Amino acid sequence: MVISAKNLGLTFQTGDGTVEALKDVNLEIKAGEFVSFIGPSGCGKTTFLRVIADLEQPTAGTITVDGKTPAEARKARAYGYVFQSPALFPWRTVEKNVALPLEIVGMDRRQAAAHIARTLELVELGGFEKKYPWQLSGGMQQRVSIARALAFDANLLLMDEPFGALDEIVRDRLNEQLSALWQRTAMTIAFVTHSIPEAVYLSTKIVVMSPRPGRVIDIIDSPLPKERPLDIRESAEFLALAHRVREGLRAGHSEDS
C-alpha cells in the first residue's frame, strides 16, 4: 500500500475562526494505481495532497506514505510533486531546471546528466535541453515540471491540477502523454483535477470529495482498459463512468446543503 489514510482530519486556525478542511478521510492507494481526486473548489483535494507531501500536518487520524510517515517519506525522496504552474526558473535552461533538485541533494554530475536525459525522453522533450522556459509553450513548460519531479526516480507522483490553465487541445495532448508515461513507468500517481472527463480518462480509481469539510463521497474503480485512445471518451462505458462521478458530486452538494 503506497498511501493509507485512516480517519484523517485537518483543521486550520485562522483569524476568522476554525476551518475544517478535511474530515474522516479513509483511503488506500495501491502501487501502480492512477488515482484522481475530484470535487468542488475548496473541498480539500489539494490539502490532502499536501498532507501526503508533508506540507500540511493533519490534526486527526493517521496517514502513511510507502509505510512511512509523510516526514520520513519526504526525507527519503519517495515522491515527486507537480504544482499547478510549472514554477520554472527563467534564467535556467530546461536541463538546468530539471537538474535543480539533483544539485540540492549533491548528486554526482555525470549521474545527474543520465537522470536528466532519461526523464526528458520520458516526457518527449529530448532535444530541448538548451532551451529556456520562455522559449517553450505552456504545455512544454509543464512537461519540464513533470520531468523535474521524475528526476529522483520516485515511484509516487503527486500532481496538483497541472493542466488546469491550458487550453483544451493542449490538455488533451498532455492527458495522452501522461497516460502513456504512467503505462511505461508503472508508477503510482495521485492527481487533483476539476475536470470530470480528465479524471475518467486518466484514472484507475476516482475519489469524489464533498464540499468543505472534505470527505470521501465515493471511490470509483474504473472498468476502462489500461490503454485508452482519446476517442474512448465517446464510448458508453466512459459516459456511464462520467455520469456516476457527476452524480457523486451532486450528492455531495446535496448533503452539504
C-alpha positions as CSV (number, residue, x, y, z in Angstrom):
1,M,0.0,0.0,0.0
2,V,1.6,3.3,-1.1
3,I,-0.8,5.6,0.7
4,S,-3.0,4.7,3.6
5,A,-5.2,7.3,5.4
6,K,-7.4,6.4,8.4
7,N,-9.9,8.8,9.9
8,L,-7.8,11.7,8.6
9,G,-8.8,15.2,9.6
10,L,-7.2,18.7,9.3
11,T,-8.5,21.8,11.0
12,F,-6.9,25.2,10.4
13,Q,-7.0,28.1,12.9
14,T,-7.4,31.4,11.1
15,G,-8.1,35.0,12.1
16,D,-11.8,34.4,11.3
17,G,-12.0,31.2,13.3
18,T,-11.7,27.5,12.8
19,V,-11.7,26.0,9.3
20,E,-12.3,22.2,9.0
21,A,-10.6,21.3,5.7
22,L,-10.7,17.5,5.9
23,K,-12.8,15.2,7.9
24,D,-12.8,11.4,8.5
25,V,-10.9,10.7,5.2
26,N,-10.3,6.9,4.8
27,L,-8.4,5.9,1.7
28,E,-5.9,3.4,0.4
29,I,-3.9,3.7,-2.8
30,K,-2.1,0.7,-4.1
31,A,1.2,0.6,-6.0
32,G,0.7,1.3,-9.7
33,E,-2.7,3.0,-9.4
34,F,-3.6,6.2,-11.1
35,V,-6.0,7.9,-8.6
36,S,-7.7,11.2,-9.3
37,F,-9.3,13.4,-6.7
38,I,-12.3,15.5,-7.9
39,G,-14.6,17.8,-6.1
40,P,-15.7,21.5,-5.8
41,S,-13.2,24.2,-5.2
42,G,-12.2,24.4,-1.5
43,C,-13.1,20.8,-0.8
44,G,-9.6,19.8,0.4
45,K,-8.3,18.0,-2.7
46,T,-5.0,20.0,-2.7
47,T,-4.9,19.9,1.1
48,F,-4.9,16.1,1.1
49,L,-2.1,16.1,-1.5
50,R,-0.1,18.5,0.7
51,V,-0.6,16.2,3.7
52,I,0.8,13.3,1.7
53,A,3.8,15.6,0.8
54,D,4.3,16.7,4.5
55,L,3.5,20.3,3.5
56,E,0.5,20.3,5.9
57,Q,0.1,18.4,9.2
58,P,-3.1,16.5,10.0
59,T,-4.9,17.3,13.2
60,A,-6.7,13.9,13.4
61,G,-6.2,10.4,12.2
62,T,-3.2,8.8,10.6
63,I,-1.5,8.6,7.2
64,T,1.4,6.6,5.9
65,V,3.3,7.0,2.6
66,D,5.2,3.9,1.5
67,G,4.8,2.6,5.0
68,K,6.4,5.7,6.5
69,T,5.2,9.0,8.0
70,P,4.9,11.8,5.4
71,A,8.0,13.4,7.0
72,E,10.0,10.2,6.6
73,A,8.8,9.8,3.0
74,R,9.8,13.4,2.2
75,K,13.3,12.8,3.6
76,A,13.6,9.6,1.7
77,R,12.6,11.5,-1.5
78,A,9.8,8.9,-2.0
79,Y,7.7,11.2,-4.3
80,G,7.8,13.9,-6.9
81,Y,5.4,16.9,-6.8
82,V,4.0,18.8,-9.8
83,F,2.3,22.1,-8.9
84,Q,-0.5,23.9,-10.8
85,S,2.0,26.2,-12.5
86,P,5.4,25.0,-13.8
87,A,7.4,27.3,-11.4
88,L,10.5,27.2,-13.6
89,F,13.5,29.5,-13.2
90,P,13.5,31.6,-16.4
91,W,17.3,32.1,-16.3
92,R,17.9,28.3,-16.3
93,T,17.7,26.1,-19.3
94,V,15.4,23.1,-19.5
95,E,18.1,20.7,-18.4
96,K,19.2,23.1,-15.6
97,N,15.7,23.4,-14.3
98,V,15.4,19.6,-14.2
99,A,18.8,19.3,-12.6
100,L,17.9,21.7,-9.7
101,P,16.7,19.1,-7.1
102,L,19.6,16.8,-8.0
103,E,22.0,19.6,-7.4
104,I,20.4,20.3,-4.0
105,V,21.0,16.7,-2.9
106,G,24.5,16.7,-4.2
107,M,24.2,14.0,-6.9
108,D,27.3,13.4,-9.0
109,R,27.2,15.5,-12.2
110,R,27.6,12.5,-14.5
111,Q,24.9,10.5,-12.7
112,A,22.6,13.6,-12.8
113,A,23.1,14.0,-16.5
114,A,21.9,10.5,-17.1
115,H,18.8,11.1,-14.9
116,I,18.0,14.3,-16.8
117,A,18.4,12.8,-20.2
118,R,16.2,9.8,-19.3
119,T,13.4,11.9,-17.8
120,L,13.4,14.4,-20.7
121,E,12.9,11.5,-23.1
122,L,10.1,10.2,-20.9
123,V,8.2,13.5,-21.3
124,E,9.1,13.7,-25.0
125,L,11.4,16.8,-24.6
126,G,14.6,15.2,-25.9
127,G,16.4,17.9,-28.0
128,F,15.1,20.8,-25.9
129,E,17.7,20.6,-23.2
130,K,19.3,24.0,-24.0
131,K,16.0,25.9,-24.4
132,Y,14.8,28.4,-21.8
133,P,11.3,28.3,-20.4
134,W,10.3,31.5,-22.2
135,Q,11.1,29.7,-25.5
136,L,8.6,26.9,-24.7
137,S,4.8,26.7,-24.9
138,G,2.8,26.4,-21.7
139,G,2.3,22.6,-22.3
140,M,6.0,22.1,-22.8
141,Q,6.8,24.1,-19.6
142,Q,4.5,21.8,-17.6
143,R,6.3,18.8,-19.1
144,V,9.6,20.2,-17.9
145,S,8.0,20.5,-14.4
146,I,6.9,16.8,-14.6
147,A,10.5,15.8,-15.7
148,R,11.9,17.7,-12.7
149,A,9.5,15.7,-10.4
150,L,10.6,12.5,-12.0
151,A,14.3,13.2,-11.8
152,F,14.6,11.4,-8.4
153,D,13.2,8.1,-9.9
154,A,10.5,8.2,-7.2
155,N,7.7,5.6,-7.5
156,L,5.0,8.1,-6.5
157,L,4.0,11.3,-8.4
158,L,1.7,13.9,-6.8
159,M,0.1,16.2,-9.3
160,D,-2.0,19.2,-8.3
161,E,-4.2,20.2,-11.2
162,P,-1.2,20.5,-13.5
163,F,-3.2,21.1,-16.7
164,G,-5.9,23.3,-15.4
165,A,-4.6,26.5,-17.0
166,L,-4.1,25.0,-20.5
167,D,-6.5,25.1,-23.5
168,E,-8.5,22.0,-24.3
169,I,-6.4,20.9,-27.3
170,V,-3.1,21.1,-25.3
171,R,-4.7,19.5,-22.3
172,D,-5.9,16.5,-24.4
173,R,-2.4,16.0,-25.8
174,L,-0.9,16.2,-22.3
175,N,-3.5,13.7,-21.0
176,E,-2.4,11.3,-23.7
177,Q,1.2,11.8,-22.9
178,L,0.7,11.4,-19.1
179,S,-1.3,8.2,-19.6
180,A,1.5,6.8,-21.8
181,L,4.1,7.9,-19.2
182,W,2.2,6.1,-16.5
183,Q,1.9,2.9,-18.5
184,R,5.7,2.9,-19.3
185,T,6.8,3.6,-15.7
186,A,4.1,1.7,-13.7
187,M,4.5,4.5,-11.0
188,T,1.7,5.5,-8.6
189,I,0.0,8.8,-9.4
190,A,-2.2,10.9,-7.2
191,F,-3.9,13.6,-9.4
192,V,-6.0,16.5,-8.5
193,T,-8.5,17.9,-11.1
194,H,-11.7,19.8,-11.5
195,S,-12.4,18.1,-14.9
196,I,-14.7,15.0,-14.9
197,P,-13.6,13.9,-18.4
198,E,-9.9,14.2,-17.4
199,A,-10.5,12.2,-14.2
200,V,-12.3,9.5,-16.1
201,Y,-9.8,9.3,-18.9
202,L,-6.7,9.1,-16.8
203,S,-7.7,7.1,-13.7
204,T,-7.9,3.6,-12.5
205,K,-9.6,5.0,-9.4
206,I,-11.6,8.2,-8.9
207,V,-12.1,9.7,-5.4
208,V,-15.1,12.0,-5.3
209,M,-14.9,14.6,-2.5
210,S,-17.6,16.7,-0.8
211,P,-17.6,20.4,-0.2
212,R,-15.8,21.5,2.9
213,P,-15.1,19.8,5.2
214,G,-13.6,17.5,2.6
215,R,-14.9,13.9,2.9
216,V,-14.8,11.0,0.6
217,I,-18.2,10.7,-1.0
218,D,-17.4,7.9,-3.4
219,I,-14.5,5.7,-4.6
220,I,-15.0,4.5,-8.1
221,D,-12.8,1.8,-9.7
222,S,-12.6,2.3,-13.4
223,P,-13.6,-0.6,-15.7
224,L,-11.9,1.0,-18.7
225,P,-8.8,-0.7,-20.3
226,K,-5.4,0.5,-19.4
227,E,-4.6,1.7,-22.9
228,R,-7.1,4.4,-23.7
229,P,-7.2,6.3,-27.0
230,L,-8.9,9.7,-26.8
231,D,-11.9,8.5,-28.7
232,I,-12.7,6.2,-25.8
233,R,-14.4,9.3,-24.3
234,E,-17.3,8.7,-26.8
235,S,-17.9,5.1,-25.6
236,A,-20.9,4.0,-23.5
237,E,-18.6,2.8,-20.7
238,F,-16.8,6.2,-20.5
239,L,-20.1,8.2,-20.4
240,A,-21.6,5.9,-17.8
241,L,-18.5,6.4,-15.6
242,A,-18.6,10.2,-16.1
243,H,-22.3,10.1,-15.1
244,R,-21.5,8.3,-11.9
245,V,-18.8,10.9,-11.0
246,R,-21.2,13.7,-11.7
247,E,-23.9,12.1,-9.6
248,G,-21.4,11.7,-6.7
249,L,-20.6,15.4,-6.9
250,R,-24.3,16.3,-6.9
251,A,-24.9,14.0,-3.9
252,G,-22.0,15.7,-2.0
253,H,-23.6,19.1,-2.6
254,S,-27.0,17.9,-1.5
255,E,-25.6,16.6,1.8
256,D,-23.8,19.9,2.3
257,S,-27.0,21.9,1.7
